[in-house]
């Protein structure tokens, strides 16, 4: 979306704000070409002048004191979107600004003045990935031109909970089209509707996917909070390579109604933020039962009211953490980072247990993909059938035909072989599908549960993935370092990634994951690690070729 179209959705006459924001950005070294040579910790900043870097707690304090208003925060972030996302470095992480953002901010301010706070996020901006339904003037397209102007019947469960908590839904974020489930040769962060999202550390590097826009928007100070979705790695990978925190919850903790689906076995929405504390705040607002998602009726209904109570600086002390050693020995820079992380955890009082690998996880790869093909066809056909009368597509077969008809716009770089493979699948009663569930979900659950029980572990630990690779629209994604996301993703289990360090100036996250409903323990461990290491750093948006 162009800067002009974003501006048209906003109040005119705020040139002074734009100039002020530009000066602040320049002073902080965040604009193109103002990079320092190596990572550093962000300096302490005044929330009075820089709400783009403030924590949720600081924003809430500023709102409560009257130092800030929802409108002033919204204006500053909208200006930053224009300056950094649409122009300047052109990160391209925002696919659409909410045209009612400022009027919604005014409404939230009015409610605050009347003493009517909706919840703990009252007036706090949040961006949502563009596969999450909002019943407002923003669209939900999964990045596909096939879904443009397809009205949705209601807010998703996620959007409804955010509004109930008082959050300001400021924008939708770009993503890998169809949440990276379109082609085996796809490029993460690209969609036909939104174009290519760029990594804010080095602009030629990939932002990972599919929640690429959400990861970049949080990292670059466009929003304090964003929602991503994950089927396998789509929250934790973009969080890792963009230097932020991501929480992939247990399937069933967060409602999925109104989210463009891939797999009902693995899909979940989750928080993306700059700190574990902010991610925990957002998870508390999202968790809970969804009447239209039966997976939430047990775990979601029993969710704690808040996850911030589990933010324990000393959580590492006395913990037992399993180190998945299969991820060592693949890259010297990552090995050094991991060794430093191990030393920090040991210094924090953790007992560390070496594990060669989780048993039989690799055997789940083929069945896991088969499961997703079956569930994608069934789930997408159901989702599309509920769209408004203006929708151009009603089935997966319609989407495939639309892409063929609009090949120049929809398939300039890669095709739709995954969509075509999914369309060939039969119903969910097929024996091949039932066998895939056993060989994927059940196998991964058993591997995690058995390993953790036998070794009496609090969490499993590994690098989330490697440093961001150079974006290549010709050949697609070419990362040489494996992700650790599959075991927890296929099991439907929770996974938290937190900044773990830098490799040649590129951030790399480390992961804590474990059995179902272990979010409280994982959040505590990740927070304790974060507080003892503080690896998060402001991206410099360096141009040209990044490190090799």
GILINHU-V152934 format. One record per backbone hydrogen bond with DSSP energy under -1.0 kcal/mol. CO is the residue of the C=O (numbers start at 1). NH is the residue of the N-H. If there is no record, write none. Layout:
co=CO nh=NH
co=CO nh=NH
This chain:
co=2 nh=6
co=3 nh=7
co=4 nh=8
co=7 nh=10
co=14 nh=18
co=15 nh=19
co=16 nh=20
co=17 nh=21
co=18 nh=22
co=19 nh=23
co=20 nh=24
co=21 nh=25
co=22 nh=26
co=23 nh=27
co=24 nh=28
co=25 nh=30
co=26 nh=29
co=31 nh=34
co=46 nh=49
co=46 nh=50
co=50 nh=53
co=55 nh=59
co=56 nh=60
co=57 nh=61
co=58 nh=62
co=59 nh=63
co=60 nh=64
co=61 nh=65
co=62 nh=68
co=69 nh=73
co=70 nh=74
co=71 nh=75
co=72 nh=76
co=73 nh=77
co=74 nh=78
co=75 nh=79
co=76 nh=80
co=77 nh=81
co=78 nh=82
co=79 nh=83
co=80 nh=84
co=81 nh=85
co=81 nh=86
co=82 nh=87
co=84 nh=91
co=85 nh=92
co=87 nh=90
co=91 nh=198
co=93 nh=174
co=96 nh=172
co=98 nh=101
co=100 nh=104
co=101 nh=105
co=102 nh=106
co=103 nh=107
co=104 nh=108
co=105 nh=109
co=106 nh=110
co=107 nh=111
co=108 nh=112
co=109 nh=113
co=110 nh=114
co=111 nh=116
co=112 nh=115
co=119 nh=122
co=121 nh=124
co=124 nh=168
co=126 nh=170
co=127 nh=227
co=128 nh=173
co=129 nh=132
co=130 nh=142
co=131 nh=260
co=133 nh=156
co=134 nh=136
co=141 nh=144
co=142 nh=178
co=143 nh=193
co=144 nh=147
co=147 nh=150
co=151 nh=388
co=156 nh=160
co=157 nh=161
co=158 nh=162
co=159 nh=163
co=160 nh=164
co=161 nh=165
co=162 nh=167
co=163 nh=166
co=165 nh=121
co=166 nh=123
co=168 nh=126
co=168 nh=170
co=170 nh=98
co=171 nh=128
co=172 nh=95
co=172 nh=96
co=173 nh=130
co=174 nh=213
co=176 nh=179
co=177 nh=180
co=178 nh=181
co=182 nh=418
co=182 nh=419
co=183 nh=186
co=186 nh=477
co=187 nh=190
co=189 nh=197
co=190 nh=177
co=191 nh=195
co=195 nh=191
co=200 nh=541
co=201 nh=542
co=202 nh=205
co=204 nh=471
co=205 nh=199
co=210 nh=176
co=210 nh=212
co=211 nh=215
co=212 nh=216
co=213 nh=217
co=214 nh=218
co=215 nh=219
co=216 nh=220
co=217 nh=222
co=217 nh=223
co=218 nh=221
co=225 nh=127
co=226 nh=272
co=228 nh=270
co=230 nh=268
co=233 nh=237
co=234 nh=211
co=235 nh=239
co=236 nh=240
co=237 nh=241
co=238 nh=242
co=239 nh=244
co=240 nh=243
co=245 nh=273
co=246 nh=497
co=248 nh=495
co=250 nh=253
co=253 nh=288
co=256 nh=259
co=257 nh=157
co=258 nh=133
co=263 nh=267
co=268 nh=230
co=270 nh=228
co=271 nh=247
co=272 nh=226
co=273 nh=245
co=275 nh=279
co=276 nh=280
co=277 nh=281
co=278 nh=282
co=279 nh=283
co=280 nh=284
co=281 nh=285
co=282 nh=286
co=283 nh=287
co=290 nh=293
co=293 nh=296
co=294 nh=297
co=296 nh=301
co=298 nh=302
co=300 nh=303
co=307 nh=310
co=308 nh=311
co=310 nh=312
co=312 nh=315
co=314 nh=317
co=316 nh=319
co=319 nh=351
co=320 nh=458
co=320 nh=459
co=321 nh=353
co=322 nh=461
co=323 nh=325
co=323 nh=355
co=324 nh=327
co=325 nh=328
co=331 nh=335
co=332 nh=336
co=333 nh=337
co=334 nh=338
co=335 nh=339
co=336 nh=340
co=337 nh=341
co=338 nh=342
co=339 nh=343
co=340 nh=344
co=341 nh=345
co=342 nh=346
co=343 nh=347
co=344 nh=348
co=345 nh=350
co=346 nh=349
co=349 nh=318
co=351 nh=321
co=353 nh=323
co=355 nh=325
co=358 nh=361
co=361 nh=364
co=362 nh=365
co=364 nh=368
co=365 nh=369
co=366 nh=370
co=367 nh=371
co=368 nh=372
co=369 nh=373
co=370 nh=374
co=371 nh=375
co=372 nh=376
co=373 nh=377
co=374 nh=378
co=375 nh=379
co=376 nh=380
co=377 nh=381
co=378 nh=382
co=379 nh=383
co=380 nh=384
co=381 nh=385
co=383 nh=386
co=384 nh=387
co=388 nh=391
co=395 nh=399
co=396 nh=400
co=397 nh=401
co=398 nh=402
co=399 nh=403
co=400 nh=404
co=401 nh=405
co=402 nh=406
co=404 nh=407
co=406 nh=410
co=407 nh=411
co=416 nh=420
co=417 nh=421
co=418 nh=422
co=419 nh=423
co=420 nh=424
co=422 nh=425
co=427 nh=430
co=430 nh=434
co=431 nh=435
co=432 nh=436
co=433 nh=437
co=434 nh=438
co=435 nh=439
co=436 nh=440
co=437 nh=442
co=440 nh=444
co=441 nh=445
co=442 nh=446
co=443 nh=447
co=444 nh=448
co=445 nh=449
co=446 nh=450
co=447 nh=451
co=448 nh=452
co=449 nh=453
co=450 nh=454
co=451 nh=455
co=452 nh=457
co=459 nh=322
co=460 nh=513
co=461 nh=324
co=462 nh=511
co=464 nh=484
co=469 nh=206
co=472 nh=476
co=485 nh=489
co=486 nh=490
co=487 nh=491
co=488 nh=492
co=488 nh=493
co=492 nh=251
co=494 nh=514
co=495 nh=248
co=496 nh=512
co=497 nh=246
co=498 nh=510
co=501 nh=508
co=503 nh=506
co=506 nh=503
co=508 nh=500
co=509 nh=464
co=510 nh=498
co=511 nh=462
co=512 nh=496
co=513 nh=460
co=515 nh=518
co=518 nh=522
co=519 nh=523
co=520 nh=524
co=521 nh=525
co=522 nh=526
co=523 nh=527
co=524 nh=528
co=525 nh=529
co=526 nh=530
co=527 nh=531
co=528 nh=532
co=529 nh=533
co=530 nh=534
co=542 nh=203
